[in-house]
Amino acid sequence: MAYTIKLGMFGAWRGSNYIDLIAAEDEDVIKIVAVCDKQAKKLDDVKGLKDAKLFSDFDEFLNYGKSVGMNAVFLANYFHQHAPYAIKCMEAGMDVVSECTSASTLKECVELVRCVERTGRKYMIAENYPFMTLNLEMKRIADGGTLGTFLYAEGEYNHSGTLETMHYLTPFKYHWRAWMPRTYYVTHAMGPLMYMTNSMPKYVSARAAHSDRLEKVRDFRPNDDGMARMFCEMDNGMTASFTGCTAMASDYSRYRLVGDLGSVEQSGYTGDKVRLFYEDYTLPEGVTEEVQYIEPDLSYWGEKAEKALSAGHGGGDYWIVQNMIDYFANGVTPFFDVYKGVAMSATAILGWRSCLNHGENFKIPDFTKEEDRAAVEHDDLTPFPDENGEGATLPPSTMYGKYDN
C-alpha cells in the first residue's frame, strides 16, 4: 500500500514557500493536514489551503495531528527553537524536517540525536542552498574526479538590507535576529561545501568583524558584527572557509572548490554558468580549454529539473520537497541527516566561541559517538534571550566582551 505523507507545517511565514510547492504535488503522495503559527495573523496567508486546519497553539496542532494521522512535521518556526519542537514531534511518532538549523546549543544537539536514535523517527535538514542549480552543477563536476584531491573550499552567504528591512525583520526587542551572532546562520555557506565534497567538519576557528553601520541600530539589533568567517579542518583533509549570514555590502553568495588538478566556482560574476579551470598540464582527457564557463545540463537531473527552476532559492526549495518525499515515503536517506545537521549547528556554536576567544581552535564533537555527546550534554550556553529578555549566557557581538572557557 502506498504511503501518504500527512504533513503539519509549523511556521506559516517561512513555510509559505514550501506550502505552495507541496500543494502542487500529488495528494496521494503528500498533503498538508494542519498549519500552525503562534502569530495568528500569519495564518491569513494560508486560509485557502484545502482541507488543512489552522492553529496558533502548538500543542493543539500536535494533538489534532495525532487524531488525523499526521505522520510528519515541517519546522519553519523561529531559527533558534527547532530542536525542542523536533523532539516533541518525534516523541509523538512523527518524522521531522527542520528548516535550516538543527539546534542552538550543544546540549540540544545531543538531545536531538538521542531522540532520533531512541524513537527511530526520520529526521532531515531543509538546507536548500546545496540544491541550487549552479551548486548541483558544481557537485556533478566534483563527483567526476577531474578536480583531483580537494584542498580548499570556500563559501560566502550575504544577506544585507536597509535599516527599514532590518526593522521589519526584527519585529520585537527579543526577536532572534536581534541577538544572533554572525556564525550561527552557517548552513547556507557551509552546507553546499559539505555536499559538494561529501565531507564533515572536525575543527573550527573563527573571527568576526565589527560593523560601524550596524552599531547605529544597536538599540534594536545588538548583534552589530557585520561578518564572521570560519575555518574548518574537514574529515577529507581539506580546509574549508565560510561565513555565517553576513551583513556586508556584497552582492552575491559565492562558492568555490579547489583541487590539486582543477577548480570550479560560481558567483554573480558567472551569471547562470559555473567557471571550471585546469592548468594546461592537468587537462582531463578530451578537454582542450583551460577555462570553461559551463551552463548546467538540466537533463542530468531528470524531468524534475525543469520544475525546480521556477521554485525559490534557485530551485533549492523544490529539491527539499523531493528529498522529503524520497525519505519519508520511500526510505531514501538524504545527505543532510541528523548527524550532519548537528555538525553544522556545533560548528556555528563553537565558531562563535572562537570569535570571542581571538580565533581559538575548537574540536567539533562527533555526535555519532556517545563519549563525545556525554562531554557536551550539559553545555547550554546561548546568546539568545527568552521573550522576557532572560537566559542569554553569551554576548551577541564581539563588541560586548570575550568569553573565557
PLY file of the C-alpha trace (Angstrom):
ply
format ascii 1.0
element vertex 405
property float x
property float y
property float z
element edge 404
property int vertex1
property int vertex2
end_header
0.00 0.00 0.00
1.32 3.45 -0.95
2.44 5.68 1.90
0.93 9.16 2.10
2.86 11.84 3.96
0.32 13.69 6.09
2.28 16.81 6.91
1.91 19.51 9.50
3.58 22.87 8.84
4.83 24.80 11.89
5.63 28.36 10.83
3.40 29.89 8.20
5.68 32.76 7.12
8.81 30.89 6.04
6.73 27.80 5.49
4.61 29.51 2.83
7.26 28.86 0.15
7.04 25.16 0.84
3.27 25.11 1.28
2.82 26.20 -2.34
5.29 23.59 -3.59
3.74 20.80 -1.54
0.23 21.76 -2.66
1.37 21.19 -6.25
2.33 17.56 -5.50
0.07 14.52 -5.78
-2.15 14.41 -2.67
-1.83 10.63 -2.61
1.91 11.17 -2.00
1.94 14.20 0.30
-0.66 16.60 1.66
-0.75 19.25 4.35
-3.30 18.47 7.05
-2.53 21.27 9.54
-0.66 24.57 9.79
0.43 26.28 13.00
1.86 29.71 13.66
1.96 31.39 17.06
1.18 34.69 15.33
-2.39 34.06 14.28
-2.32 36.83 11.67
0.32 34.87 9.72
-2.29 32.18 9.16
-4.30 34.57 6.97
-1.92 33.80 4.09
-2.77 30.08 4.12
-6.52 30.14 4.73
-7.14 28.94 1.18
-5.18 25.74 1.72
-7.50 22.83 1.01
-8.56 20.64 3.96
-5.84 21.94 6.32
-6.84 23.04 9.80
-5.14 26.15 11.24
-3.76 26.60 14.76
-1.97 29.25 16.80
-1.21 26.83 19.67
1.44 24.17 19.03
0.09 21.60 21.47
-3.38 21.84 19.92
-1.75 21.47 16.50
0.13 18.36 17.62
-2.86 16.78 19.32
-5.02 17.38 16.27
-2.30 15.84 14.15
-2.35 12.69 16.24
-6.12 12.41 15.78
-5.94 12.60 11.97
-2.83 10.51 11.39
-0.35 13.31 10.83
2.95 11.48 10.38
5.42 14.29 9.63
6.06 17.91 10.63
7.94 20.61 8.75
9.56 23.00 11.24
9.75 26.54 9.87
9.45 28.29 13.22
11.96 30.64 14.85
15.56 29.88 13.94
16.84 29.01 17.41
13.85 26.95 18.61
13.83 23.94 16.29
15.30 21.21 18.50
12.70 21.24 21.32
9.84 21.09 18.82
11.56 18.41 16.74
11.86 16.27 19.86
8.18 16.79 20.72
7.16 15.74 17.22
9.33 12.65 17.11
8.17 11.54 20.55
4.62 11.89 19.19
5.52 9.42 16.42
6.13 11.90 13.60
9.03 12.38 11.22
10.65 15.83 11.05
12.06 18.29 8.53
13.94 21.14 10.22
14.32 24.34 8.23
17.96 25.42 8.15
19.28 24.73 11.62
19.06 21.78 13.99
19.90 23.22 17.40
21.10 26.39 19.12
23.13 24.77 21.94
25.40 21.75 22.19
23.03 20.30 24.78
20.21 20.46 22.24
22.44 18.78 19.64
22.88 15.83 21.99
19.21 15.67 22.95
18.17 15.74 19.31
20.48 12.93 18.20
19.49 10.77 21.14
15.81 11.34 20.36
16.25 10.27 16.72
18.06 7.11 17.83
15.58 6.40 20.64
12.40 6.88 18.63
13.60 5.61 15.27
11.88 8.54 13.55
13.22 10.07 10.35
14.84 13.50 10.57
16.35 15.73 7.90
17.53 19.31 7.47
15.81 21.50 4.89
19.08 23.14 3.85
18.27 24.31 0.34
21.38 26.13 -0.91
23.28 22.94 -1.87
20.46 22.19 -4.31
20.54 25.43 -6.24
21.05 24.58 -9.89
24.58 26.01 -10.12
25.61 24.28 -6.89
24.26 21.00 -8.24
26.45 21.53 -11.31
29.46 22.09 -9.08
28.56 18.87 -7.23
28.37 16.99 -10.53
31.82 18.24 -11.55
33.28 17.47 -8.11
31.91 13.92 -8.25
33.56 13.45 -11.66
37.02 13.41 -10.06
38.69 15.77 -12.52
39.50 18.33 -9.80
41.79 15.83 -8.08
42.25 15.88 -4.32
40.21 18.59 -2.64
42.49 21.12 -0.96
40.26 24.10 -0.24
36.60 25.05 -0.36
35.05 28.48 0.14
31.50 29.63 0.80
30.03 33.08 1.37
26.39 33.86 2.22
25.38 37.51 2.05
22.13 38.96 3.32
22.41 42.69 3.76
19.48 45.12 3.81
18.27 48.62 4.50
17.63 49.78 8.03
13.93 49.65 7.22
14.28 46.00 6.24
16.13 45.27 9.47
13.29 46.82 11.45
10.74 44.75 9.54
12.68 41.52 10.13
13.12 42.33 13.83
9.52 42.87 14.97
10.19 42.90 18.72
13.06 43.50 21.12
13.97 39.90 21.88
13.45 38.51 18.39
16.16 36.02 17.46
17.56 38.11 14.59
18.48 40.86 17.03
20.65 38.52 19.10
22.06 36.02 16.61
25.87 36.13 16.33
27.24 36.06 12.80
28.49 32.47 12.94
25.13 30.95 13.82
23.36 31.08 10.45
26.02 28.89 8.91
24.17 26.32 6.82
23.79 28.33 3.59
27.55 28.85 3.28
28.77 25.62 4.85
26.13 23.17 3.64
26.93 23.39 -0.09
30.63 22.77 0.60
29.87 19.66 2.67
27.51 18.38 -0.02
29.83 19.05 -2.96
32.82 17.37 -1.30
30.98 14.78 0.84
32.80 15.98 3.93
32.21 16.74 7.62
33.86 19.36 9.89
36.36 18.28 12.56
37.78 21.55 13.97
36.74 25.20 13.74
38.48 28.53 14.25
36.74 31.83 13.55
36.95 35.61 13.56
34.28 38.31 13.46
34.47 41.90 12.24
32.55 44.80 13.75
30.31 47.00 11.59
30.05 50.72 12.34
26.84 50.83 10.30
25.16 48.17 12.42
26.34 49.83 15.63
23.96 52.67 14.74
20.97 50.32 15.14
22.18 48.66 18.33
19.05 49.88 20.12
17.05 47.14 18.38
19.79 44.87 16.97
22.62 44.26 19.46
24.43 41.85 17.10
26.45 44.58 15.42
29.20 42.48 13.86
28.93 42.64 10.09
30.68 39.38 9.33
32.17 36.21 10.82
34.35 33.81 8.87
35.01 30.26 9.99
37.91 28.00 9.05
37.40 24.26 9.34
39.57 21.22 9.03
37.32 18.71 7.26
37.37 14.94 7.56
38.53 14.54 3.94
41.69 16.53 4.72
40.76 19.78 3.00
40.38 23.22 4.56
37.01 24.95 4.29
36.47 28.68 4.80
32.96 30.11 5.00
30.84 32.83 6.53
27.71 32.79 8.57
24.95 35.15 7.47
26.80 38.36 6.70
25.54 41.93 6.59
28.25 43.04 4.19
27.67 45.30 1.21
28.31 42.39 -1.12
26.03 41.43 -3.94
26.12 37.64 -4.26
26.64 34.45 -2.35
29.68 32.59 -3.66
31.13 29.07 -3.67
34.47 27.68 -4.79
36.18 24.28 -4.79
39.92 23.93 -5.38
41.67 20.64 -6.02
45.23 19.78 -6.99
44.13 19.27 -10.62
41.48 21.92 -11.12
38.95 24.29 -9.57
35.31 25.23 -10.04
33.38 28.22 -8.75
30.13 30.11 -9.07
29.10 33.60 -8.14
27.23 36.54 -9.56
30.17 37.12 -11.88
29.48 33.91 -13.79
25.75 34.53 -14.18
23.95 31.28 -14.95
27.18 29.36 -15.50
29.98 27.91 -13.39
33.63 28.59 -14.08
35.82 25.50 -14.43
39.60 25.85 -14.54
42.51 23.47 -15.21
46.19 24.13 -15.72
47.42 23.20 -19.19
49.22 20.23 -17.65
46.18 18.94 -15.71
43.62 18.97 -18.53
41.42 15.86 -18.36
41.35 13.59 -21.37
39.22 15.09 -24.13
39.30 18.62 -22.66
41.20 21.27 -24.61
40.26 24.52 -22.85
41.88 25.58 -19.60
38.97 27.85 -18.67
35.35 26.88 -19.35
32.07 28.56 -18.46
29.54 25.76 -18.15
25.78 26.08 -18.22
24.18 23.19 -16.30
22.68 20.43 -18.43
19.26 20.02 -16.81
18.76 16.59 -18.35
21.36 15.27 -15.91
18.85 15.66 -13.05
15.89 14.29 -14.97
12.44 15.68 -15.71
12.13 17.31 -12.28
14.94 19.77 -13.03
12.70 21.99 -15.16
10.16 22.22 -12.32
12.92 23.21 -9.91
13.80 26.28 -11.98
10.56 28.01 -11.01
10.97 27.29 -7.27
12.55 29.54 -4.66
16.24 29.79 -3.81
17.49 28.79 -7.24
15.48 25.58 -7.26
16.65 24.52 -3.82
13.19 24.63 -2.23
11.82 22.23 -4.83
14.53 19.65 -4.21
13.94 19.82 -0.44
10.34 18.73 -1.04
11.53 15.94 -3.34
14.13 14.80 -0.79
11.46 14.78 1.89
9.16 12.62 -0.25
12.00 10.25 -1.14
12.95 9.93 2.52
9.64 9.75 4.35
7.70 7.78 1.74
10.43 5.72 0.09
13.20 5.40 2.69
15.92 7.13 0.65
18.23 8.66 3.28
19.08 12.31 2.48
22.56 13.76 2.69
21.57 16.19 5.45
20.53 13.75 8.16
20.57 14.48 11.88
24.33 13.92 12.26
25.21 16.41 9.54
22.60 18.78 10.91
24.07 18.89 14.41
27.61 19.04 12.99
26.68 22.29 11.25
25.00 23.60 14.40
28.04 22.74 16.51
30.32 24.48 14.01
28.20 27.62 14.37
28.09 27.42 18.17
31.79 26.72 18.63
32.71 29.12 15.86
31.18 31.90 17.93
33.18 30.91 21.00
36.26 31.01 18.80
35.38 34.56 17.72
35.06 35.53 21.38
38.46 33.98 22.09
40.51 35.57 19.30
40.30 32.62 16.91
40.84 29.77 19.37
40.56 26.33 17.75
37.67 24.11 18.89
37.10 20.42 18.22
33.65 19.67 16.86
32.05 16.70 18.65
31.40 13.56 16.65
27.73 13.11 17.51
27.74 9.50 16.33
29.90 8.72 19.39
28.32 8.62 22.83
31.56 9.67 24.54
31.59 12.90 22.51
27.94 13.50 23.29
28.42 12.91 27.01
31.19 15.52 27.07
28.82 18.32 26.00
25.40 17.06 27.12
25.09 19.82 29.75
26.52 22.65 27.62
23.58 25.04 27.21
25.45 28.33 26.68
23.44 30.55 24.36
23.33 34.14 23.06
19.53 34.03 22.71
17.37 35.55 25.46
13.83 34.35 26.03
10.77 36.50 25.37
11.38 38.26 28.70
14.98 39.10 27.88
16.42 36.47 30.23
18.58 33.38 29.79
21.30 34.58 27.42
24.75 33.48 28.60
26.91 34.64 25.68
27.21 38.09 24.06
25.70 38.54 20.56
28.60 40.66 19.32
32.36 40.74 19.78
31.98 44.34 20.94
30.38 43.13 24.17
33.40 41.32 25.55
35.15 37.96 25.45
34.19 34.54 26.72
36.75 32.53 28.66
36.06 28.82 28.71
0 1
1 2
2 3
3 4
4 5
5 6
6 7
7 8
8 9
9 10
10 11
11 12
12 13
13 14
14 15
15 16
16 17
17 18
18 19
19 20
20 21
21 22
22 23
23 24
24 25
25 26
26 27
27 28
28 29
29 30
30 31
31 32
32 33
33 34
34 35
35 36
36 37
37 38
38 39
39 40
40 41
41 42
42 43
43 44
44 45
45 46
46 47
47 48
48 49
49 50
50 51
51 52
52 53
53 54
54 55
55 56
56 57
57 58
58 59
59 60
60 61
61 62
62 63
63 64
64 65
65 66
66 67
67 68
68 69
69 70
70 71
71 72
72 73
73 74
74 75
75 76
76 77
77 78
78 79
79 80
80 81
81 82
82 83
83 84
84 85
85 86
86 87
87 88
88 89
89 90
90 91
91 92
92 93
93 94
94 95
95 96
96 97
97 98
98 99
99 100
100 101
101 102
102 103
103 104
104 105
105 106
106 107
107 108
108 109
109 110
110 111
111 112
112 113
113 114
114 115
115 116
116 117
117 118
118 119
119 120
120 121
121 122
122 123
123 124
124 125
125 126
126 127
127 128
128 129
129 130
130 131
131 132
132 133
133 134
134 135
135 136
136 137
137 138
138 139
139 140
140 141
141 142
142 143
143 144
144 145
145 146
146 147
147 148
148 149
149 150
150 151
151 152
152 153
153 154
154 155
155 156
156 157
157 158
158 159
159 160
160 161
161 162
162 163
163 164
164 165
165 166
166 167
167 168
168 169
169 170
170 171
171 172
172 173
173 174
174 175
175 176
176 177
177 178
178 179
179 180
180 181
181 182
182 183
183 184
184 185
185 186
186 187
187 188
188 189
189 190
190 191
191 192
192 193
193 194
194 195
195 196
196 197
197 198
198 199
199 200
200 201
201 202
202 203
203 204
204 205
205 206
206 207
207 208
208 209
209 210
210 211
211 212
212 213
213 214
214 215
215 216
216 217
217 218
218 219
219 220
220 221
221 222
222 223
223 224
224 225
225 226
226 227
227 228
228 229
229 230
230 231
231 232
232 233
233 234
234 235
235 236
236 237
237 238
238 239
239 240
240 241
241 242
242 243
243 244
244 245
245 246
246 247
247 248
248 249
249 250
250 251
251 252
252 253
253 254
254 255
255 256
256 257
257 258
258 259
259 260
260 261
261 262
262 263
263 264
264 265
265 266
266 267
267 268
268 269
269 270
270 271
271 272
272 273
273 274
274 275
275 276
276 277
277 278
278 279
279 280
280 281
281 282
282 283
283 284
284 285
285 286
286 287
287 288
288 289
289 290
290 291
291 292
292 293
293 294
294 295
295 296
296 297
297 298
298 299
299 300
300 301
301 302
302 303
303 304
304 305
305 306
306 307
307 308
308 309
309 310
310 311
311 312
312 313
313 314
314 315
315 316
316 317
317 318
318 319
319 320
320 321
321 322
322 323
323 324
324 325
325 326
326 327
327 328
328 329
329 330
330 331
331 332
332 333
333 334
334 335
335 336
336 337
337 338
338 339
339 340
340 341
341 342
342 343
343 344
344 345
345 346
346 347
347 348
348 349
349 350
350 351
351 352
352 353
353 354
354 355
355 356
356 357
357 358
358 359
359 360
360 361
361 362
362 363
363 364
364 365
365 366
366 367
367 368
368 369
369 370
370 371
371 372
372 373
373 374
374 375
375 376
376 377
377 378
378 379
379 380
380 381
381 382
382 383
383 384
384 385
385 386
386 387
387 388
388 389
389 390
390 391
391 392
392 393
393 394
394 395
395 396
396 397
397 398
398 399
399 400
400 401
401 402
402 403
403 404
